[in-house]
Amino acid sequence: MFGSVRKSIGRFLDSLRTETAAQEVKRTHNLFEAAAAYISACAEDDQEQIDETVTWVSPEALSFGVSELACRAVIALARERDESPQTVARSLLGLPAA
């Protein structure tokens, strides 16, 4: 009798461990990962990837991440080109020099 009770409890505990392990496997993404994946997908015109990345974080967080990525990219290009960030940003957008 105690053997069958112990087996039942063992199966129950195993199922709890499996559920916990499955929840731990589900990876969460931070806003910078989401922004990088979103921008990369947009550059490659990969609508499937775009649709997936917009679910990783809130729209506000994604917007902040994209903005931060844009700032860092413009700063990096400005340093590389030895130009001002404003000149680089206007050039990337196809605007005339200010």
Order of alpha helices (4+ residues) and beta strands (2+ residues): alpha-alpha-alpha-alpha-alpha
